[in-house]
Amino acid sequence: MKKYVSLYVHIPFCVVKCKYCDFLSFDGESYGTMLRYVDCLCQEIKMYAPIVADYGVRSIFIGGGTPSLLDESLITNIMAFIRRYFHVEKNAEVTIEANPGTLRHQKLNGYKAAGINRISIGLQSCDDDMLKKLGRIHNFDQFVASYNAARRAGFQNINIDIMSGLPGQTIHTYVDTLSRVIEFGPEHISAYSLSIEEGTPFAKDPQILNELPPEMVDRRMYEITKQLLAAHGYDRYEFSNYAKPGYECKHNMVYWTGGEYIGFGIGASSYFQGKRFNNMRDIFKYIELMENLSDKFVETDNMELLYNDTTRTLRENVTNIYIDARMEEFMFLGLRMTCGVSREDFKERFNKDIYEVYGSVLNKYIGEGFMASEGDRIYLTDAGIDVSNVILADFLLDS
């Protein structure tokens, strides 16, 4: 059976870091640093050549940060290295995240020519005052221009990100954003509720914290999202993701179904060959390591040895994922999808019936109406999704 792996490429650069963001990203870096970083990404991609010869690639996701801050020539270079050293499937989904304040027609044409076929645009809100409060660099008119430019460039698979539970947001202003987004007709909509993360400017601002909508209001926004998007032909296939039929994000599905993936760049996470790990987070240590690697490519004909030597320094938090952890993750991640998990798939992966391992938990929550079983699928009901954190914790196995 052919093996598959998905690829994530991390671009940590931003024009301005948003006030709610705790991702590994930073603003103010020089163009020279960006050039060096992209070259190092390409060296890391090349490093995997002897390891991935038997793998096909079904999805690629270029995230950040703000990947669309990079010139199209740099994205083209990254994609060229991926295609040179990986077997990218003909129908692979290739996504780039984009900020409306950084998209131009020339860039979009370049991305399309490089093989990118899906764009994820971070709108967040149609309210210009709210966008300023969030620290976004764009306004709504710039989003409209970017979206229309993407369509003109030939992109037929576009996601729009929006957020609820924002400081000062009302049900009326949220519904206005959601309704306007629906009018654009994107193939996919990601609707997230704001989470206040420690260390962010929002977490340190008492005024922002006081302006957050009550939990009951945020809950109502969530219910309206489900109802309004369903009424306009969007299927909810995961807690926060909605798609027109056939446009579910293939890359995210890899995460939720326990597929293998490799992350390139600082802080990027991977699950590959039975191990979970992430790359070092310091950009200048990463650049130093990868620039040294570039020199070593010239000096060696033993690429696998070079790979092993380099990854010992590059990787952090390396964990072997044994069967109990794999079963736990199968349930944690799979139950995020509205279709839930497959009993047959569980049996094929672990050589055990799902009820042999989780029978008491499943019977409890099915009996209480928080889960349901239908044919081969076991999934959370709407009531179960509401208390999913509590339910999913019960799928931890005693070590």
N, C-alpha and C positions, 0 to 999 in steps of 0.2 A: 504494500500500500504506500502511495506517495505521501511524503511528509510535507507539511506546510508551516510557514512561520510568517507572522506579520511584523512590520517594521514601524517604529516610532522614531522620529527625528526631532530633537529638542533645540529650538532657537530661543535663547533666553533674553533677547534684546527687546526693549520697548522704547517708545518715544517718551512716555511718562507712565510710571507704574500706577495702576488704579488703586484707589484708597482701600478697597476691600480685598485685594489680591494677596495671597500668601504663597503663590507658586514661585518656583526658583526662576526669578527674572529680575532684571535691573535696567535702569535707564542711564543715559549719559555716556555710554561706551563709545569710543572712537570708531570711525569706519575701518581703520587699520586693524583694530581688535576683531571686528566682525569678519574681515577678510581672513585673518589668521584662524579664527574659530571655524569658519566654514571649511578651510583647507584641512583642519584637524578632523572635522567630521568625516571628510572624505577618506582620510587615512584610517580612521576607525572602521569605516565601512569596508575598506580594502582588506583590513586585518582579518575579517571573518571569511574571506574567500575559501580557505582550505576546509572550513568547518561546515559550510552551508551548501556544498555542491549537490546534495541530494534533496534539497528543500525547494519548494515553490513558494512564491510570495503572492498572497491573495489580497492584501491590503497594506497601504502605506499611509501614515498620518504624520504630517509636519505641523507640530504644535509649539506652544510657547508659554510666555512671551508673546511677541507679535511677529510671526514669520513673514508676514507681508511687508514688514519694514525692509526686508532684504531686496536688493535689485533682482530682477528676473534672471540675470546672468548667473547669480550665485545659486538660486534655486535650480536652474538648469544644470549647473555643475554637480550639485548634490544628486539630482535625479540620474545624471549620466553615470556617476559612480555606482549608484544602486543597481542600475540596469547592467553595468559591466560585470559586477561581482555577485549578483543574485539573479535567480530565474524568476522574473516577474511575470505572472500569468497575464494572458492577453486581456482578460476582463477584470483585472485587479482594480479595486477602488483606491484612488489616490487623492487624499484630502489635504488641503492647506487651510490653516486658520488665518483669518484676516480681520484687520481693524479698518472700518470704513475711512478713517482719516489717513490711511496709507495706501489705498488702492488707486491705481491709475490704469487707463485703458492699455497702455503699452505693457505694463506689468502683467495684466490679466492675459493678454495675448501671449506673452512669454511663458507664463505658467501653463497655459493650454498647450503650447508647442512642446513643453517639457514633459507632457504626459499627465499633468494634474487634471482630474476630471470631476472633482468635487470641492466646493468652497464652503467653509463654515464662517459666517460673518457674525462678529460679536456686536450686535445692536444694543441689547440689554433693556433699553427703554426708548420710546418715541418722544419723550418729554425732554426738551433741551435743558431745562433747569435741573432735572434729575441727572442727566448725563454729566453736567458740571459737578454736581454733588458727588458723583461716583468717581470723578477724576478721569472720565473718558475724554479723549482728545477730539472726538467728532461731534457733530450735531446731526439732527434727523435728516436734514437736506443732503448732507454728505453721505449718509447711509443710502438714501434713495439713489443718488448718483452712482454710488459704488455697486449697488444691486443691479441697476439697469445696465451698467457697463459690463458686469459679469454675464448678464444675459446676452448682450451684443457680442461678447467674445465667444459665445457658444456654450457656456456652462449650462448643463441641463440637470444638474444635481446640486442644489444649494441648501444649506442649513442656515437658519437664523437662530441665534441665542437670545433669549429674553430672561428677565429676572423678576421675581415677585418678592414681597416682604421687604421692600426697600424703604429707607427712612423717609417718612413723609408721604409715602405712596398710599393712595386710597383704592378701594375696589374700582371706583370710576376711572381713575387714571390708569390702573392696570388693564382693565378691560379695553380701554382706548388703545393701548399699545398692542394687546393681543389681537384686537379686531383689525387694526391697520396691517399687522404682519400677515394675517390670513389673506387680506386683499392682495398682497404681493404674490401669493401662491407658491411659496417655496416648497420644495419636495420634502423638507424635514424641518421640524421645529424642536429645539431643546429649551425647556422651560424649567428653570432652576429657582429654588427659594434661597434668598441670601442667607449665608452662614457667616457669622462674625468670627473671624479667626484671630487667635492670639498673636499679638505683635504687629497687626496691621493698623494703619491710621484710624480706621473705623473703631477698632477695639479700644483705642485710647481716647476717643472723643465722646464725652458724656452727652453732648447735645445730640449727636447721631444716635446714640443708644436710646435716648429718651424719645426719639422720633420713630423708632421701629414700630410697625403696626402690631397690635395685639395678636396673640396666637390664633384667636378665633377669626380675625380678618385674614391672616395669611392662609388659614385653612380654607376659607371661603374662596380665596383666589385660586387655590389648588383645585377645588371642585369645579369652579367656572372654567378653568383651563381644560379639564377633561371633557366637560360637556360641550364647550364651544368648538374645540378642535374635532371631536367626534362628529359633530353636526356638519362639519365642513370636509369630511373625508379623510381625516388623519387618524391612523390607528396608533393607539398607545401601546408600545411594545416593551417599554421599560419604565421605571418609576417616573423619570423626567423627560422621556424622549418620545416623540410622536412623528409618524412618517406616513406619507401617501403609500399605498400598496406597492411593494417592491423597492422602496427607497430606505429601508432600515439601514443604519450605518453598519457596514460589514466589519469595520475595524473594532467598534465597540462590542459587537457580537463575539468577536474573538476573546475579548477579556471576560465576558459574562459566561461563555461556554467552556472556559478553561483551556483555550488554545495557546500555542506557544507564540511568544513575541520577543523581539530584540529592540532595546532602546539605545539610540546613539546620542551622544552629547552629555553635557554635565547633568547629573542628577537623574538621568533617564533610567527607568525601571525595566527589567527584563524577567521573563519566565521562559527558560530555555534549557532543554536537556536535563530536566529534573531539578533545576536549581532556580531560585528566585534571588535577584540581586539588583543593585543599582550602581550607577557610575558615581565617581567622586563628584563633589559639588563645587569645588574651587576651580573657577574658570582658568586661572593662570597656571595652576598645577596641571590641569588637563591639557592646556596648550603646550606646556613644556614636555609632558609625556608623549603627546602625539607628534610633536615636531621631532623629537628624538627617534620615534618610531619610523618616521618618514626616512630618516637617514639610514636606519637599519634595514629597510626594505632593499636598499641598494647593495648591502653587504652580505645578505644571507640568501640561501636557496631553501632553507628549512622554515617555511612560513608557519607551520603548525607549532613549532617550538617558539617562534616569535610571538604568536598568538597567546600561548600559555604564559610566557614570561610577562607580557604586557598586561594581560587581564588580571594577574595577581596584584598589580598596583592599581589598575583602573577601577576594579570592582570593590564595592563595600557591601556589608550586610549580606554576605552570601549565605543562603540557607538551602539545605537539601530538603526537598518537599517529598516526604514519605506518604504512604497510602492514607493514613488518618487525616493528614493535612489536606491532601488532594480531595478526599471525600468532603471534608468541611468546606473547602473552597467551591467545590461543585455545587453544594447547597446554597452557600452565602451568595455567590455570584449568580447562579442560575435562577434563584428565586427573586432576583431583581427584575427579571423579565416577566411580562404579564402571562406568557405561555408557560412559565415555570420550568421544571426539569422533566427529563424523560426517564421513566423507569427502565426502559430498555437500554438507554445510553449508560445509565449507572451500572447496570449489569455487565455491559461490554467492557467498561473501563476498569471495574474493580472486582469482577467475578463474584459479586454478591448481589442478592436482591436488596433493593433499597429498604424494604420493610425489615429485613434481617438486621440492618444497622440502625435504622431510624424509626422502627415500627411504633414505639411508644410515643415518640414526639409527634409523628404524623397522625396517629389515631387521636391523640389529644386535640390537636388543632383542627383537624377535619371535623371532629365531633363538636367542637365549639364554634364552628363556622368561620374560622380564620383562614383555613386552607380548604382546598377542594381537590378531588381526584376525578379525572375525566379521561377515559381511555388510557393511553400511555402517559399522560401528563399529570403532574402534581404541581399546584400553583397556589399562590396567596390570593385570597378573595380581596375585595375592596376593603373590607373590615380588617383583614390581615395586613394589608399594606400600611394602614394607618398605625399599626403597632409593630411594624416589621423589625425594628431594632430589638425588641424584646423576643420576638419569635426566633429570629436568626441566631440569637445567642444560645438558644437551646439545641442548636445543631453542632455545638462544640462537643467533641468526643473526649472522654476521660483518657488522659495520657497514662 
